Amino acid sequence: MKTDHRALLINCTPPSSTPTHRRTVHFFDLRKPFIDALALMVSEYDWSCVLQCTDIDLAYERFLSVTQTLTSLSIPLHTITIRDNILQNI
């Protein structure tokens, strides 16, 4: 993937006792065609399974499930592997 932008990676996990030499990073491809596809899917989805819930916790769980499914269907997820020595040079 060619880009003029630099990524900021933040590691929130404490370092392990044995250093890892490679890290895998996942990120969504947020280009306009994919965002537009997600917006269309959200607008066309039948939200009655969420709106007709009387239990707020169940409604929230269903909402999260639907949005995660629609996102995974419309937004590609890319994976890259970064070596530790590259991270130390930044």
TORVOPA-95652 format. One record per residue (C-alpha): residue number from 1; residue in one letter; x negated, y, z negated. Coordinates in pm, whole numbers. Each point is the difference from the previous one (the first is absolute). Example, Ala and Ser with C-alpha at 12.3 -4.5 7.8 and 13.67 -1.06 7.14 Angstrom:
BEGIN
<pos 1&code a&xx -1230&yy -450&zz -780>
<pos 2&code s&xx -137&yy 344&zz 66>
# end
This chain:
BEGIN
<pos 1&code m&xx 0&yy 0&zz 0>
<pos 2&code k&xx -147&yy 336&zz 103>
<pos 3&code t&xx 62&yy 300&zz -226>
<pos 4&code d&xx -159&yy 331&zz -92>
<pos 5&code h&xx 120&yy -30&zz -360>
<pos 6&code r&xx -184&yy -141&zz -299>
<pos 7&code a&xx 175&yy -217&zz -254>
<pos 8&code l&xx -20&yy 42&zz -376>
<pos 9&code l&xx -3&yy -335&zz -176>
<pos 10&code i&xx 59&yy -17&zz -373>
<pos 11&code n&xx -72&yy -316&zz -191>
<pos 12&code c&xx 222&yy -24&zz -308>
<pos 13&code t&xx -121&yy -339&zz -110>
<pos 14&code p&xx -298&yy -30&zz -232>
<pos 15&code p&xx -310&yy -150&zz 163>
<pos 16&code s&xx -38&yy -374&zz -38>
<pos 17&code s&xx -305&yy -160&zz -154>
<pos 18&code t&xx -111&yy -125&zz 341>
<pos 19&code p&xx -18&yy 271&zz 265>
<pos 20&code t&xx 209&yy -49&zz 308>
<pos 21&code h&xx -158&yy 70&zz 333>
<pos 22&code r&xx 319&yy 55&zz 194>
<pos 23&code r&xx 333&yy 164&zz -75>
<pos 24&code t&xx 321&yy -39&zz 193>
<pos 25&code v&xx 220&yy 307&zz 39>
<pos 26&code h&xx 356&yy 0&zz 134>
<pos 27&code f&xx 167&yy 309&zz 142>
<pos 28&code f&xx 316&yy 84&zz 193>
<pos 29&code d&xx -18&yy 146&zz 351>
<pos 30&code l&xx 198&yy 321&zz -54>
<pos 31&code r&xx -2&yy 127&zz 357>
<pos 32&code k&xx 317&yy 168&zz 125>
<pos 33&code p&xx 141&yy -289&zz 208>
<pos 34&code f&xx -6&yy -231&zz -300>
<pos 35&code i&xx 150&yy 260&zz -235>
<pos 36&code d&xx 272&yy 68&zz 258>
<pos 37&code a&xx 73&yy -373&zz 22>
<pos 38&code l&xx 30&yy -19&zz -380>
<pos 39&code a&xx 231&yy 304&zz -8>
<pos 40&code l&xx 223&yy -161&zz 262>
<pos 41&code m&xx 15&yy -328&zz -191>
<pos 42&code v&xx 85&yy 182&zz -325>
<pos 43&code s&xx 278&yy 198&zz 169>
<pos 44&code e&xx 150&yy -310&zz 164>
<pos 45&code y&xx -19&yy -226&zz -306>
<pos 46&code d&xx 325&yy -99&zz -174>
<pos 47&code w&xx -65&yy 125&zz -354>
<pos 48&code s&xx 322&yy -145&zz -145>
<pos 49&code c&xx -196&yy -268&zz -189>
<pos 50&code v&xx -165&yy 282&zz -195>
<pos 51&code l&xx 286&yy 250&zz -20>
<pos 52&code q&xx 258&yy -248&zz -127>
<pos 53&code c&xx -215&yy -118&zz -293>
<pos 54&code t&xx 136&yy 96&zz -340>
<pos 55&code d&xx -321&yy -98&zz -179>
<pos 56&code i&xx -262&yy 273&zz 55>
<pos 57&code d&xx -292&yy -240&zz -52>
<pos 58&code l&xx 132&yy -240&zz 263>
<pos 59&code a&xx 69&yy 289&zz 239>
<pos 60&code y&xx -358&yy 123&zz -46>
<pos 61&code e&xx -142&yy -351&zz 59>
<pos 62&code r&xx 204&yy -33&zz 319>
<pos 63&code f&xx -104&yy 347&zz 117>
<pos 64&code l&xx -369&yy -85&zz -52>
<pos 65&code s&xx 41&yy -333&zz 176>
<pos 66&code v&xx 170&yy 160&zz 301>
<pos 67&code t&xx -253&yy 283&zz 31>
<pos 68&code q&xx -294&yy -242&zz -31>
<pos 69&code t&xx 149&yy -225&zz 267>
<pos 70&code l&xx 73&yy 286&zz 239>
<pos 71&code t&xx -348&yy 142&zz -54>
<pos 72&code s&xx -167&yy -334&zz 68>
<pos 73&code l&xx 206&yy -42&zz 318>
<pos 74&code s&xx -73&yy 344&zz 144>
<pos 75&code i&xx -338&yy 118&zz -134>
<pos 76&code p&xx -309&yy -206&zz 89>
<pos 77&code l&xx -232&yy -85&zz -287>
<pos 78&code h&xx -371&yy 9&zz 86>
<pos 79&code t&xx -276&yy -171&zz -196>
<pos 80&code i&xx -365&yy 97&zz 2>
<pos 81&code t&xx -298&yy -141&zz -186>
<pos 82&code i&xx -256&yy 241&zz -145>
<pos 83&code r&xx -345&yy -103&zz -116>
<pos 84&code d&xx -122&yy 142&zz -333>
<pos 85&code n&xx -318&yy 151&zz 148>
<pos 86&code i&xx 217&yy 217&zz 230>
<pos 87&code l&xx 197&yy 129&zz -300>
<pos 88&code q&xx -323&yy 91&zz -185>
<pos 89&code n&xx -124&yy 213&zz 291>
<pos 90&code i&xx 309&yy 223&zz 2>
# end
